Amino acid sequence: METVNCALILRKDQEASNGVVHLIDSILDPESSVEKDMGNLITQDGRFSILSRAMEESGVAERLNMDRDAEIVTSPVTVFAPSDEAFQSIPQSRLQKIMSDPEARLGEPHNSLLQRKNFNE
């Protein structure tokens, strides 16, 4: 199942003469996602509780939860957010190491960030 801003993608990559169309099951509301930062989007979605906990414990969540009142200029980032299902598919010993070892916990969430916007072409 693939989604974009919580809308289910019914059919993707429908090529047209002037671009590509992705058919979805609901209307995208850009204003609803603009008010949320990446850290909150991840922590508020129940599918990412393991990543959320690792982000909190490693300090990555604080980096993604930008304070709108502060005059902080940050560069855009792209986050590859593994779901709980993805974490549960790795060997239990690896998951335990990520969650219990400070160095491993620090590495996993940071490995999921890129310091720029990425777009699929």
Residue pairs with C-beta under 8 A, 6 or more apart in sequence:
1 8
2 8
2 9
2 12
3 9
4 22
4 24
4 28
5 28
5 29
5 32
5 33
6 26
7 24
7 25
7 26
7 27
7 28
8 24
8 25
8 26
9 22
9 23
9 24
10 23
10 24
10 25
11 22
11 23
12 22
12 23
13 20
13 22
14 20
14 21
14 22
14 23
33 41
36 44
37 64
37 65
37 66
38 64
38 77
38 79
39 55
39 60
39 61
39 62
39 63
39 64
39 65
39 66
40 65
42 48
42 51
42 52
42 55
42 61
42 64
42 79
42 81
43 52
43 55
43 56
43 61
47 83
47 84
47 85
48 81
48 82
48 83
48 84
49 84
50 82
50 84
50 87
50 88
50 95
50 99
51 81
51 82
51 83
51 84
51 87
51 109
51 112
52 61
53 99
54 60
54 98
54 99
54 105
54 108
54 109
55 61
55 64
55 109
57 99
57 105
58 102
58 105
58 106
58 108
58 109
58 110
59 106
60 109
60 110
60 113
64 77
64 79
66 72
66 74
75 115
75 116
76 116
76 117
77 113
77 114
77 115
77 116
77 117
78 113
78 114
78 116
78 117
78 118
79 112
79 113
79 114
80 112
80 113
80 114
81 112
82 112
87 95
87 98
88 95
97 104
98 104
98 105
98 107
98 108
99 105
